[in-house]
Amino acid sequence: MNKFVFFGGKGGVGKTTVSSAYGLKCARDGLQTLLVSTDPAHSTSDVFDQQFDDDPTTVEGYENLWAMELDPEEEVERHMQEIKRSMTDQVSPAIVNEIDRQIELAHRTPGAYEAALFDRFIDVMRESDEYDRVIFDTSPTGGTLRLLALPEFLESWIERLTAKRQESVDLFEKAAIGDKEARERLQDDPIIHRLTERKENFEFAGRTLREDAVFYLVLNPDELSIEESHRAISDLTDAGLTIGGLVVNKIAPAPDDDETGTGATYLRERHRTERARLDRIHEEFEQPVLAVIEQRVSEVKGSLLAEVTDELDIDVEASPAGL
């Protein structure tokens, strides 16, 4: 079983419930487990009736289980400030304000949120040595996964920048401006250093996600959720990532045969429709359906979370950390 586990799917399908249940399942089996949420509604805190922040915190009442909640807005702001510091240290004070303006604009463009969150995923993966299993309750989107293709482009870009810097060194030498200073500037060039660092980060992410991560999709028995799952599988497959299976959540229970009335008629028809869609899911997807979870009347927490945990047929076996 892979160390890093991602649960993806469209909004509202129950990713937090399923990822929390799987985290509990791993912890029960003795794995040191970290549950990472990127839900801005902080649903993980609701599931466990405990507030979490962006530092791993022991989940009260459970052994071997930690949780953390990343705030997407804060991550974008942190990402932006980091880039500002990096850039403004290297440019003339006269253009600092313009640099700030351009960075602000860039962070309002599509993909900025995903890029910032992806950087935080990488940080968490790099700093996870003490855990046997790390579970993310949001899978990277197709746009974010395309960041995995950046290293090869960055490598070519860095090579061209280095060549340009070398030309500058040669010009410095010919002008007798001190080749030692010029060569040191090439070696310590902050822009090339930053790009090289980014390239190495994406290489680490690509290697880790392809070799030590598995992705599960959570979907509901409705048309939009099924179509979104098809797209997600296409994105994950194109990125060369492992898809472990599907979890179908929020299936309506069937009324008893002797129940009549408007409510029972509606529930019986809905159950019939959803069972037909479940059959369609089994037929259309190559990936196995690892759990079919009925919709609960109340919020899934406490004993209800334990019930969902028992319904998940997802492997937890892994060697303890350090072995």
Phi, psi and omega in degrees: 000140182285153182288320185257127184234127180245136173247120181241177181144165182292164182300137174088003183279344180109030180299318182294319178299312184291317180294324177294318178297319179291324176300317178296321179299315179295316181296321178299328180275009174090008179274135174290110194240131176246125178257122184246119181251140174241020181281117181297342179278356179056048182293332179299320176299323179291319182299318185258005182051047182206138180278135176237158174229204186272016171245139179302130181231138177300132177279121185295134177089358181228135176275150173067016184234128176236157179217152174214149180238122178268133178267111184304320181294318178294324179295318178297317180296315179298317179300316181295315181295323179296317179294320178301313180299316182298319184282314186291339176290343188248357186243167178294141178304335183294335183247011180300316181297322179292321176301314179300317182296316181295321179292320177300316179296319181298325183278003171257000182273158177301136178101343181296316179301312182296319181296317180295317181293323179296321176301320181290323174305315182298317178302313182298317180296321180293330187256027189251021185302329185280354182251146175277327184219132176239122186244123177258130183270012172220128178272145177303143178283171179302319179297319179293320181297333179292343175297336180294340179274355185293324185310316182293325178287319178297322180300314179296320180296314181297320178299318180292319178297318179297319179298319179295319179295323179296322176300321178296320178300315180299320179294320177300316182296316181294330179273003179058044179261012176096094184294331181297313180297319181294318180294322177295323179295321177296315183294325184255016184306119185294327181290314178296321178299317181295316180294320179297319178298317179296316180301315180295324178297314180292326176296317177299314181298314180299315180296315182293316182292328181277329187257336188221031179221151176224145185243131175242143179251132176257130179218158175257161181280062176223161187299314182299317181294320179295315180294320178298323180293322175300315181295318181297318179296321178298315179297314181295319180295317179299329180275000178074029184258159184270128177254118185279331181156189185240148172237117179265118187245156175067044172282130180290134177287153179275141176287161176295154184300329184272359179281135179229182179101173184298315181298315181294321179297315179298313182296321180295319180291319179295318179299318179297316180296316182291326176294324176295320178291326176296319176299319178298319179300316178299324184280321189276332186259136175286332183287144181287148172273114188265349177195143172237111190251123178287149178289134177267155180286321182250175180301141181276105175201167179058235183294328178292323176296321178298322178297314179297321178303317180293336182275347183280120179259059180243131183300147175238353187300133177196157176283138178303152182304138177090351180265000000 
